[in-house]
Amino acid sequence: MSYKALDLGAGPAFIGAAAGSYALFSLSAAIPAGVLVDRFGAKPFFLAGTGTIALAALVDALAAVLVVLPLGQALLGLGQLGSQLAGQASAARGRGGSHRDLRFGRVAVAVSI
């Protein structure tokens, strides 16, 4: 996003604000989304989160005007929230409490990759 913003003529303040918009919606959606993951399960949120991340990348890549970039970053934050909640919920709900640490470790490795 930063390089795209520079290509479109943005200054440092705009780039900072656009990067900050990553947390704009996800900050207020985190707790309600967690409740929904508990109610409906992880799979729909993983699929929606992954799709939203792909959409955000597409929005940022195809942006022709600066005002679109913060929207792409806000979508990216929502997608990350959905996929993270799904991964953590899946790790927590798996069978065998003795393997819970291993499942959370695998989620951490997957996120790092």
All heavy atoms as an XYZ file, in Angstrom:
782
protein
N       0.822     -1.184      0.000
C       0.000      0.000      0.000
C       0.870      1.254      0.000
O       0.571      2.207     -0.701
C      -0.930     -0.044      1.221
C      -1.926      1.079      1.322
S      -1.354      2.662      1.974
C      -0.710      2.247      3.552
N       1.942      1.221      0.750
C       2.803      2.405      0.839
C       3.404      2.776     -0.517
O       3.421      3.950     -0.890
C       3.931      2.180      1.845
O       3.408      1.963      3.123
N       3.877      1.781     -1.242
C       4.457      2.068     -2.553
C       3.404      2.553     -3.534
O       3.662      3.443     -4.345
C       5.168      0.833     -3.116
C       6.445      0.508     -2.380
C       6.640     -0.751     -1.828
C       7.445      1.453     -2.239
C       7.807     -1.049     -1.151
C       8.614      1.162     -1.568
C       8.790     -0.098     -1.025
O       9.951     -0.386     -0.368
N       2.224      1.980     -3.472
C       1.131      2.423     -4.349
C       0.776      3.871     -4.017
O       0.564      4.690     -4.915
C      -0.076      1.507     -4.180
C      -1.232      1.844     -5.073
C      -0.921      1.489     -6.509
C      -2.172      1.552     -7.342
N      -2.002      0.986     -8.658
N       0.712      4.194     -2.733
C       0.407      5.562     -2.325
C       1.479      6.534     -2.817
O       1.157      7.622     -3.300
C       0.264      5.639     -0.804
N       2.728      6.142     -2.714
C       3.813      6.992     -3.216
C       3.699      7.184     -4.723
O       3.897      8.286     -5.230
C       5.171      6.393     -2.852
C       5.562      6.471     -1.384
C       6.823      5.658     -1.128
C       5.738      7.910     -0.937
N       3.366      6.111     -5.438
C       3.179      6.212     -6.889
C       2.062      7.176     -7.253
O       2.095      7.812     -8.298
C       2.876      4.842     -7.499
C       4.098      3.941     -7.541
O       5.230      4.447     -7.376
O       3.900      2.715     -7.729
N       1.041      7.264     -6.383
C      -0.090      8.153     -6.648
C       0.126      9.556     -6.082
O      -0.775     10.390     -6.129
C      -1.373      7.540     -6.072
C      -1.850      6.246     -6.739
C      -3.027      5.642     -5.981
C      -2.222      6.495     -8.194
N       1.311      9.818     -5.525
C       1.656     11.160     -5.080
C       1.365     11.470     -3.625
O       1.330     12.632     -3.232
N       1.185     10.469     -2.796
C       0.867     10.702     -1.385
C       2.097     11.137     -0.606
O       3.226     10.781     -0.933
C       0.302      9.433     -0.761
N       1.823     11.875      0.456
C       2.872     12.276      1.376
C       2.874     11.384      2.604
O       2.021     10.499      2.751
N       3.820     11.613      3.512
C       3.954     10.764      4.703
C       2.702     10.753      5.592
O       2.339      9.713      6.138
C       5.136     11.356      5.461
C       5.856     12.214      4.497
C       4.878     12.610      3.443
N       2.031     11.881      5.729
C       0.842     11.933      6.586
C      -0.284     11.060      6.033
O      -0.943     10.333      6.782
C       0.361     13.375      6.738
N      -0.475     11.107      4.724
C      -1.522     10.280      4.130
C      -1.180      8.803      4.282
O      -2.045      7.990      4.595
C      -1.729     10.602      2.647
C      -2.800      9.760      2.030
C      -4.123     10.135      2.104
C      -2.484      8.553      1.408
C      -5.123      9.333      1.580
C      -3.471      7.753      0.865
C      -4.799      8.142      0.950
N       0.061      8.450      4.062
C       0.469      7.047      4.182
C       0.250      6.554      5.608
O      -0.241      5.447      5.828
C       1.929      6.856      3.726
C       2.024      7.121      2.220
C       2.438      5.464      4.063
C       3.430      7.173      1.688
N       0.583      7.377      6.588
C       0.341      7.008      7.987
C      -1.135      6.840      8.296
O      -1.536      5.891      8.967
N      -1.953      7.752      7.799
C      -3.400      7.650      8.032
C      -3.982      6.432      7.326
O      -4.831      5.724      7.884
C      -4.093      8.923      7.549
N      -3.532      6.161      6.115
C      -4.024      4.994      5.384
C      -3.620      3.707      6.089
O      -4.419      2.779      6.197
C      -3.501      5.004      3.944
N      -2.390      3.653      6.583
C      -1.944      2.468      7.315
C      -2.743      2.306      8.610
O      -3.095      1.194      8.994
C      -0.454      2.568      7.616
N      -3.068      3.409      9.252
C      -3.859      3.359     10.478
C      -5.288      2.908     10.259
O      -5.927      2.369     11.164
N      -5.791      3.087      9.041
C      -7.161      2.654      8.761
C      -7.299      1.136      8.792
O      -8.402      0.615      8.833
C      -7.633      3.210      7.414
O      -6.937      2.614      6.349
N      -6.174      0.419      8.808
C      -6.168     -1.036      8.951
C      -6.982     -1.450     10.185
O      -7.708     -2.435     10.158
C      -4.718     -1.506      9.074
C      -4.531     -2.974      9.336
C      -4.426     -3.872      8.290
C      -4.438     -3.464     10.632
C      -4.241     -5.231      8.521
C      -4.259     -4.817     10.875
C      -4.159     -5.688      9.815
O      -3.982     -7.028     10.046
N      -6.872     -0.688     11.255
C      -7.541     -1.026     12.508
C      -8.909     -0.356     12.660
O      -9.602     -0.608     13.634
C      -6.664     -0.628     13.691
N      -9.302      0.452     11.694
C     -10.509      1.255     11.817
C     -11.750      0.434     12.136
O     -12.423      0.669     13.131
C     -10.714      2.062     10.532
C     -11.850      3.056     10.525
C     -11.573      4.176     11.517
C     -12.029      3.631      9.132
N     -12.082     -0.537     11.288
C     -13.285     -1.330     11.494
C     -13.038     -2.521     12.406
O     -13.897     -2.893     13.207
C     -13.842     -1.828     10.165
C     -14.249     -0.725      9.237
C     -13.791     -0.701      7.937
C     -15.074      0.297      9.658
C     -14.150      0.305      7.066
C     -15.443      1.319      8.811
C     -14.984      1.325      7.508
N     -11.876     -3.132     12.291
C     -11.619     -4.342     13.066
C     -11.570     -4.066     14.566
O     -11.921     -4.930     15.366
C     -10.338     -5.022     12.598
O      -9.246     -4.155     12.670
N     -11.176     -2.868     14.956
C     -11.143     -2.523     16.370
C     -12.534     -2.599     16.990
O     -12.726     -3.160     18.064
C     -10.553     -1.119     16.549
C     -10.401     -0.606     17.962
C      -9.416     -1.482     18.733
C      -9.916      0.823     17.953
N     -13.516     -2.071     16.296
C     -14.872     -2.091     16.833
C     -15.597     -3.404     16.558
O     -16.584     -3.716     17.207
C     -15.685     -0.922     16.273
O     -15.746     -1.004     14.875
N     -15.094     -4.198     15.625
C     -15.763     -5.452     15.264
C     -15.213     -6.660     16.006
O     -15.806     -7.737     15.938
C     -15.638     -5.685     13.755
N     -14.117     -6.533     16.724
C     -13.436     -7.688     17.306
C     -14.322     -8.470     18.274
O     -14.458     -9.690     18.146
C     -12.147     -7.242     17.994
N     -14.911     -7.820     19.231
C     -15.718     -8.539     20.229
C     -16.990     -9.106     19.608
O     -17.283    -10.294     19.799
C     -15.994     -7.652     21.455
C     -14.676     -7.416     22.196
C     -17.033     -8.299     22.375
C     -14.745     -6.455     23.338
N     -17.764     -8.323     18.838
C     -18.938     -8.937     18.198
C     -18.576    -10.088     17.262
O     -19.283    -11.095     17.203
C     -19.572     -7.784     17.419
C     -19.076     -6.545     18.066
C     -17.720     -6.879     18.609
N     -17.461     -9.983     16.555
C     -17.041    -11.066     15.661
C     -16.674    -12.307     16.465
O     -16.985    -13.429     16.058
C     -15.873    -10.616     14.797
N     -16.041    -12.132     17.604
C     -15.721    -13.270     18.468
C     -16.964    -13.988     18.945
O     -17.010    -15.221     18.991
N     -17.984    -13.229     19.282
C     -19.259    -13.823     19.694
C     -19.867    -14.621     18.540
O     -20.376    -15.734     18.723
C     -20.231    -12.729     20.191
C     -21.630    -13.273     20.401
C     -19.698    -12.091     21.476
N     -19.801    -14.065     17.345
C     -20.348    -14.761     16.174
C     -19.556    -16.022     15.836
O     -20.148    -17.027     15.418
C     -20.392    -13.816     14.970
C     -21.410    -12.679     15.081
C     -21.245    -11.710     13.910
C     -22.822    -13.221     15.150
N     -18.244    -16.003     16.011
C     -17.441    -17.202     15.786
C     -17.852    -18.288     16.773
O     -17.983    -19.462     16.408
C     -15.928    -16.900     15.885
C     -15.107    -18.182     15.936
C     -15.479    -16.048     14.724
N     -18.085    -17.908     18.021
C     -18.556    -18.879     19.015
C     -19.906    -19.468     18.625
O     -20.164    -20.644     18.830
C     -18.671    -18.236     20.391
C     -17.327    -18.060     21.067
O     -16.358    -18.722     20.641
O     -17.250    -17.268     22.023
N     -20.763    -18.658     18.064
C     -22.116    -19.096     17.711
C     -22.150    -19.939     16.436
O     -22.834    -20.948     16.376
C     -23.031    -17.885     17.558
C     -24.481    -18.273     17.288
C     -25.402    -17.086     17.280
N     -25.384    -16.449     18.591
C     -25.665    -15.178     18.801
N     -25.982    -14.392     17.785
N     -25.630    -14.675     20.007
N     -21.408    -19.530     15.396
C     -21.526    -20.172     14.085
C     -20.337    -21.049     13.698
O     -20.378    -21.702     12.655
C     -21.753    -19.118     12.996
C     -23.023    -18.357     13.175
C     -22.999    -17.024     13.548
C     -24.249    -18.970     12.998
C     -24.177    -16.312     13.717
C     -25.434    -18.269     13.173
C     -25.394    -16.935     13.533
N     -19.279    -21.023     14.474
C     -18.111    -21.830     14.153
C     -17.072    -21.052     13.368
O     -17.311    -19.936     12.897
N     -15.922    -21.673     13.212
C     -14.772    -20.991     12.627
C     -14.762    -20.988     11.099
O     -14.275    -20.039     10.489
C     -13.490    -21.629     13.147
N     -15.279    -22.033     10.484
C     -15.124    -22.178      9.032
C     -15.659    -20.992      8.227
O     -14.962    -20.474      7.359
C     -15.773    -23.470      8.556
C     -15.507    -23.756      7.102
C     -16.051    -25.103      6.687
C     -15.736    -25.378      5.233
N     -16.231    -26.690      4.812
N     -16.900    -20.504      8.498
C     -17.374    -19.356      7.705
C     -16.507    -18.113      7.869
O     -16.311    -17.359      6.923
C     -18.791    -19.095      8.213
C     -19.147    -20.203      9.119
C     -17.914    -20.973      9.425
N     -15.944    -17.935      9.053
C     -15.118    -16.756      9.296
C     -13.753    -16.894      8.642
O     -13.174    -15.918      8.192
C     -14.993    -16.478     10.796
C     -16.221    -15.838     11.346
C     -17.296    -16.613     11.739
C     -16.326    -14.472     11.410
C     -18.454    -16.028     12.208
C     -17.479    -13.863     11.882
C     -18.545    -14.651     12.273
N     -13.252    -18.120      8.593
C     -11.993    -18.324      7.886
C     -12.170    -18.048      6.392
O     -11.356    -17.356      5.779
C     -11.463    -19.742      8.097
C     -10.177    -19.990      7.383
C      -8.993    -19.441      7.868
C     -10.131    -20.724      6.218
C      -7.795    -19.631      7.200
C      -8.937    -20.926      5.546
C      -7.772    -20.382      6.041
N     -13.244    -18.562      5.826
C     -13.503    -18.339      4.397
C     -13.762    -16.857      4.101
O     -13.213    -16.300      3.142
C     -14.679    -19.186      3.943
C     -14.458    -20.703      3.976
C     -15.747    -21.444      3.665
C     -13.345    -21.110      3.046
N     -14.583    -16.225      4.929
C     -14.868    -14.796      4.726
C     -13.617    -13.954      4.933
O     -13.366    -13.006      4.181
C     -15.977    -14.353      5.671
N     -12.824    -14.294      5.945
C     -11.599    -13.543      6.206
C     -10.605    -13.662      5.070
O     -10.019    -12.673      4.630
N     -10.435    -14.873      4.568
C      -9.515    -15.088      3.457
C      -9.991    -14.361      2.204
O      -9.200    -13.729      1.501
C      -9.375    -16.598      3.177
O      -8.932    -17.240      4.379
C      -8.387    -16.861      2.067
N     -11.282    -14.430      1.943
C     -11.830    -13.721      0.784
C     -11.681    -12.212      0.912
O     -11.372    -11.518     -0.067
N     -11.879    -11.704      2.119
C     -11.752    -10.263      2.353
C     -10.305     -9.804      2.198
O     -10.040     -8.730      1.673
C     -12.306     -9.889      3.737
O     -13.655    -10.346      3.834
C     -12.272     -8.396      3.972
N      -9.362    -10.632      2.639
C      -7.945    -10.302      2.454
C      -7.618    -10.225      0.967
O      -6.934     -9.298      0.511
C      -7.046    -11.327      3.174
C      -7.161    -11.148      4.696
C      -5.587    -11.197      2.727
C      -6.515    -12.260      5.499
N      -8.118    -11.183      0.192
C      -7.880    -11.174     -1.261
C      -8.518     -9.945     -1.907
O      -7.915     -9.300     -2.767
C      -8.421    -12.454     -1.884
N      -9.731     -9.616     -1.489
C     -10.411     -8.431     -2.012
C      -9.634     -7.158     -1.673
O      -9.479     -6.273     -2.516
C     -11.840     -8.351     -1.466
C     -12.645     -7.123     -1.864
C     -12.875     -7.090     -3.376
C     -13.970     -7.103     -1.114
N      -9.129     -7.080     -0.453
C      -8.356     -5.902     -0.038
C      -7.097     -5.748     -0.883
O      -6.742     -4.636     -1.289
C      -7.990     -6.014      1.439
N      -6.427     -6.855     -1.154
C      -5.225     -6.797     -1.998
C      -5.579     -6.315     -3.397
O      -4.854     -5.495     -3.986
C      -4.565     -8.168     -2.060
N      -6.692     -6.777     -3.902
C      -7.145     -6.357     -5.228
C      -7.508     -4.865     -5.247
O      -7.136     -4.144     -6.175
C      -8.344     -7.206     -5.652
C      -8.805     -7.092     -7.097
C      -7.718     -7.574     -8.039
C     -10.069     -7.907     -7.297
N      -8.208     -4.412     -4.219
C      -8.586     -2.993     -4.124
C      -7.334     -2.120     -4.111
O      -7.251     -1.134     -4.847
C      -9.452     -2.741     -2.868
C      -9.557     -1.254     -2.549
C     -10.836     -3.333     -3.049
N      -6.354     -2.490     -3.289
C      -5.125     -1.694     -3.222
C      -4.339     -1.749     -4.521
O      -3.793     -0.746     -4.973
C      -4.249     -2.155     -2.058
C      -4.697     -1.563     -0.723
O      -5.543     -0.653     -0.721
O      -4.181     -2.021      0.313
N      -4.280     -2.915     -5.135
C      -3.500     -3.059     -6.371
C      -4.108     -2.273     -7.526
O      -3.381     -1.736     -8.364
C      -3.386     -4.529     -6.750
N      -5.433     -2.206     -7.574
C      -6.110     -1.541     -8.691
C      -6.476     -0.088     -8.412
O      -7.070      0.567     -9.262
C      -7.369     -2.322     -9.072
C      -7.135     -3.760     -9.555
C      -8.460     -4.439     -9.838
C      -6.225     -3.792    -10.756
N      -6.120      0.414     -7.239
C      -6.480      1.782     -6.869
C      -5.877      2.780     -7.853
O      -4.682      2.738     -8.143
C      -6.000      2.094     -5.461
N      -6.723      3.657     -8.354
C      -6.262      4.694     -9.275
C      -6.228      6.061     -8.597
O      -5.638      6.995     -9.130
C      -7.169      4.741    -10.505
N      -6.874      6.158     -7.436
C      -6.891      7.407     -6.672
C      -6.555      7.090     -5.214
O      -6.828      5.999     -4.721
C      -8.258      8.126     -6.766
C      -8.502      8.635     -8.177
C      -9.385      7.246     -6.321
N      -5.978      8.062     -4.555
C      -5.512      7.851     -3.182
C      -6.620      7.487     -2.207
O      -6.393      6.703     -1.286
C      -4.794      9.117     -2.680
C      -3.389      9.332     -3.209
C      -2.867     10.684     -2.773
C      -2.474      8.223     -2.731
N      -7.789      8.034     -2.380
C      -8.860      7.843     -1.403
C      -9.277      6.378     -1.271
O      -9.844      5.972     -0.268
C     -10.057      8.766     -1.742
C     -10.892      8.198     -2.862
C     -10.873      9.065     -0.518
N      -8.948      5.541     -2.246
C      -9.316      4.123     -2.224
C      -8.390      3.317     -1.305
O      -8.812      2.308     -0.731
C      -9.298      3.551     -3.658
C      -9.523      2.069     -3.679
C     -10.323      4.267     -4.519
N      -7.163      3.752     -1.135
C      -6.193      2.975     -0.366
C      -6.589      2.761      1.097
O      -6.436      1.653      1.608
C      -4.803      3.598     -0.480
C      -4.191      3.525     -1.882
C      -2.861      4.256     -1.925
C      -4.039      2.088     -2.340
N      -7.096      3.759      1.810
C      -7.539      3.480      3.186
C      -8.675      2.457      3.243
O      -8.743      1.660      4.181
C      -8.002      4.846      3.705
C      -7.270      5.827      2.880
C      -7.124      5.205      1.530
N      -9.538      2.451      2.242
C     -10.601      1.449      2.199
C     -10.004      0.047      2.075
O     -10.419     -0.884      2.766
C     -11.541      1.720      1.027
C     -12.606      0.661      0.770
C     -13.558      0.550      1.951
C     -13.357      0.957     -0.502
N      -9.015     -0.112      1.218
C      -8.343     -1.400      1.075
C      -7.685     -1.839      2.370
O      -7.750     -3.014      2.744
N      -7.089     -0.900      3.073
C      -6.447     -1.244      4.343
C      -7.474     -1.612      5.417
O      -7.245     -2.523      6.214
C      -5.567     -0.085      4.824
C      -4.345      0.122      3.967
C      -3.495     -1.120      3.898
O      -2.892     -1.530      4.879
N      -3.456     -1.752      2.732
N      -8.602     -0.913      5.438
C      -9.665     -1.256      6.392
C     -10.209     -2.653      6.106
O     -10.452     -3.444      7.023
C     -10.776     -0.212      6.341
N     -10.377     -2.985      4.826
C     -10.808     -4.336      4.449
C      -9.765     -5.378      4.862
O     -10.114     -6.462      5.330
C     -11.054     -4.419      2.947
C     -12.326     -3.789      2.419
C     -12.329     -3.801      0.896
C     -13.547     -4.515      2.956
N      -8.512     -5.050      4.686
C      -7.442     -5.959      5.079
C      -7.501     -6.241      6.581
O      -7.344     -7.385      7.017
C      -6.083     -5.380      4.691
C      -4.866     -6.247      4.985
C      -4.925     -7.552      4.196
C      -3.594     -5.479      4.649
N      -7.742     -5.217      7.372
C      -7.864     -5.406      8.818
C      -9.028     -6.315      9.189
O      -8.901     -7.184     10.051
N     -10.173     -6.136      8.516
C     -11.327     -7.009      8.776
C     -11.043     -8.450      8.364
O     -11.412     -9.395      9.072
C     -12.557     -6.491      8.032
C     -13.281     -5.316      8.656
C     -14.401     -4.839      7.739
C     -13.823     -5.684     10.016
N     -10.401     -8.624      7.231
C     -10.061     -9.966      6.782
C      -9.099    -10.657      7.735
O      -9.256    -11.842      8.057
N      -8.116     -9.926      8.193
C      -7.156    -10.472      9.149
C      -7.861    -10.856     10.446
O      -7.597    -11.906     11.015
C      -6.047     -9.452      9.420
C      -5.020     -9.904     10.418
C      -4.148    -11.027      9.916
O      -3.963    -11.189      8.720
N      -3.611    -11.821     10.808
N      -8.774    -10.019     10.893
C      -9.534    -10.316     12.108
C     -10.316    -11.619     11.951
O     -10.265    -12.490     12.817
C     -10.490     -9.162     12.430
C     -11.458     -9.399     13.588
C     -10.711     -9.463     14.912
C     -12.512     -8.312     13.615
N     -11.024    -11.752     10.843
C     -11.823    -12.956     10.621
C     -10.982    -14.215     10.568
O     -11.317    -15.220     11.207
N      -9.886    -14.178      9.845
C      -9.066    -15.386      9.732
C      -8.333    -15.698     11.037
O      -8.180    -16.866     11.399
C      -8.092    -15.272      8.560
O      -7.233    -14.184      8.721
N      -7.930    -14.675     11.776
C      -7.282    -14.901     13.071
C      -8.251    -15.501     14.086
O      -7.907    -16.437     14.806
C      -6.718    -13.595     13.641
C      -5.402    -13.220     13.096
C      -4.291    -14.104     13.614
O      -4.465    -15.272     13.926
N      -3.108    -13.555     13.710
N      -9.446    -14.948     14.152
C     -10.445    -15.496     15.073
C     -10.757    -16.943     14.732
O     -10.881    -17.789     15.622
C     -11.734    -14.670     15.024
C     -11.707    -13.325     15.721
C     -12.995    -12.565     15.446
C     -11.514    -13.494     17.211
N     -10.883    -17.237     13.457
C     -11.182    -18.603     13.029
C     -10.051    -19.552     13.406
O     -10.297    -20.654     13.916
C     -11.435    -18.634     11.530
N      -8.828    -19.151     13.173
C      -7.687    -20.002     13.509
C      -7.584    -20.266     14.996
O      -7.371    -21.401     15.427
N      -7.762    -19.227     15.785
C      -7.670    -19.394     17.232
C      -8.841    -20.205     17.777
O      -8.657    -21.034     18.676
C      -7.584    -18.033     17.901
C      -6.274    -17.343     17.629
C      -6.188    -15.954     18.232
O      -7.085    -15.514     18.929
N      -5.105    -15.271     17.950
N     -10.029    -20.007     17.221
C     -11.183    -20.788     17.667
C     -11.008    -22.256     17.315
O     -11.334    -23.138     18.103
C     -12.463    -20.243     17.043
N     -10.469    -22.529     16.139
C     -10.227    -23.916     15.736
C      -9.203    -24.581     16.649
O      -9.360    -25.735     17.034
C      -9.726    -23.975     14.296
O     -10.720    -23.542     13.418
N      -8.162    -23.858     16.994
C      -7.137    -24.408     17.879
C      -7.696    -24.664     19.271
O      -7.380    -25.679     19.900
C      -5.945    -23.464     17.954
N      -8.536    -23.776     19.746
C      -9.087    -23.928     21.090
C     -10.111    -25.051     21.175
O     -10.232    -25.713     22.211
C      -9.734    -22.615     21.536
N     -10.848    -25.297     20.103
C     -11.935    -26.277     20.135
C     -11.522    -27.693     19.775
O     -12.318    -28.603     19.888
C     -13.041    -25.844     19.179
C     -13.783    -24.652     19.660
C     -14.913    -24.346     18.731
N     -15.649    -23.199     19.217
C     -16.455    -22.486     18.489
N     -16.644    -22.795     17.225
N     -17.085    -21.460     19.005
N     -10.318    -27.883     19.314
C      -9.894    -29.218     18.890
C      -9.962    -30.233     20.018
O      -9.969    -29.900     21.205
N     -10.040    -31.487     19.627
C     -10.097    -32.556     20.631
C      -8.745    -32.727     21.303
O      -7.710    -32.504     20.716
C     -10.505    -33.868     19.968
C     -11.971    -33.881     19.623
C     -12.372    -35.228     19.137
N     -12.229    -35.215     17.676
C     -12.311    -36.252     16.902
N     -12.521    -37.435     17.409
N     -12.184    -36.153     15.604
N      -8.801    -33.173     22.522
C      -7.575    -33.464     23.266
C      -6.943    -32.222     23.843
O      -6.181    -31.545     23.181
N      -7.277    -31.919     25.083
C      -6.728    -30.739     25.737
C      -5.224    -30.757     25.849
O      -4.583    -29.717     25.895
N      -4.630    -31.962     25.864
C      -3.175    -32.037     25.996
C      -2.452    -31.560     24.736
O      -1.275    -31.243     24.783
C      -2.760    -33.478     26.321
O      -3.122    -34.336     25.257
N      -3.147    -31.488     23.628
C      -2.527    -31.049     22.366
C      -2.880    -29.607     22.013
O      -2.555    -29.154     20.929
C      -2.962    -31.965     21.221
C      -2.502    -33.370     21.389
N      -1.179    -33.737     21.318
C      -3.192    -34.505     21.668
C      -1.072    -35.034     21.522
N      -2.283    -35.532     21.741
N      -3.539    -28.918     22.921
C      -3.955    -27.540     22.641
C      -2.753    -26.637     22.361
O      -2.788    -25.818     21.454
C      -4.783    -26.997     23.801
C      -5.397    -25.644     23.490
C      -6.375    -25.176     24.533
N      -7.556    -26.023     24.439
C      -8.259    -26.442     25.495
N      -7.904    -26.092     26.699
N      -9.310    -27.199     25.339
N      -1.687    -26.792     23.119
C      -0.488    -25.973     22.891
C       0.076    -26.207     21.497
O       0.497    -25.268     20.824
C       0.590    -26.276     23.931
C       0.258    -25.730     25.304
O      -0.613    -24.845     25.388
O       0.872    -26.191     26.287
N       0.076    -27.462     21.065
C       0.551    -27.786     19.725
C      -0.317    -27.121     18.661
O       0.197    -26.561     17.693
C       0.567    -29.303     19.526
C       0.993    -29.803     18.150
C       2.420    -29.388     17.834
C       0.825    -31.313     18.072
N      -1.632    -27.148     18.861
C      -2.539    -26.524     17.882
C      -2.322    -25.015     17.828
O      -2.280    -24.423     16.750
C      -3.991    -26.866     18.216
C      -4.325    -28.323     17.951
C      -5.819    -28.579     18.047
N      -6.423    -28.184     19.304
C      -6.556    -28.984     20.366
N      -6.121    -30.225     20.331
N      -7.134    -28.536     21.464
N      -2.196    -24.368     18.980
C      -1.944    -22.924     18.972
C      -0.576    -22.620     18.362
O      -0.401    -21.601     17.685
C      -2.049    -22.339     20.383
C      -3.445    -21.966     20.757
C      -4.154    -22.726     21.671
C      -4.068    -20.864     20.201
C      -5.452    -22.389     22.019
C      -5.359    -20.512     20.543
C      -6.053    -21.290     21.450
N       0.405    -23.485     18.590
C       1.707    -23.304     17.970
C       1.629    -23.375     16.456
O       2.268    -22.599     15.743
N       0.810    -24.304     15.952
C       0.645    -24.413     14.503
C      -0.051    -23.189     13.921
O       0.297    -22.730     12.822
C      -0.143    -25.686     14.170
C       0.685    -26.924     14.367
C      -0.108    -28.160     14.040
N       0.735    -29.341     14.178
C       0.282    -30.562     14.342
N      -1.026    -30.777     14.380
N       1.111    -31.561     14.449
N      -1.017    -22.659     14.652
C      -1.683    -21.427     14.200
C      -0.651    -20.286     14.139
O      -0.605    -19.525     13.179
C      -2.869    -21.057     15.114
C      -3.368    -19.651     14.832
C      -3.991    -22.059     14.964
N       0.184    -20.186     15.156
C       1.204    -19.129     15.197
C       2.186    -19.264     14.035
O       2.558    -18.270     13.393
C       1.953    -19.156     16.524
N       2.595    -20.496     13.719
C       3.511    -20.720     12.601
C       2.834    -20.356     11.281
O       3.430    -19.694     10.423
C       4.005    -22.186     12.582
C       4.721    -22.508     11.277
C       4.938    -22.434     13.766
N       1.575    -20.761     11.119
C       0.844    -20.447      9.884
C       0.707    -18.947      9.687
O       0.895    -18.436      8.580
C      -0.523    -21.106      9.918
N       0.411    -18.226     10.755
C       0.287    -16.765     10.663
C       1.642    -16.147     10.317
O       1.724    -15.214      9.517
C      -0.282    -16.185     11.974
C      -0.155    -14.672     12.006
C      -1.723    -16.602     12.154
N       2.699    -16.664     10.889
C       4.031    -16.133     10.623
C       4.442    -16.331      9.168
O       5.092    -15.483      8.574
C       5.058    -16.798     11.534
O       4.803    -16.478     12.880
N       4.056    -17.471      8.633
C       4.386    -17.740      7.229
C       3.615    -16.797      6.338
O       4.093    -16.248      5.397
C       4.097    -19.213      6.874
C       5.103    -20.107      7.594
C       4.153    -19.451      5.377
C       4.800    -21.596      7.493
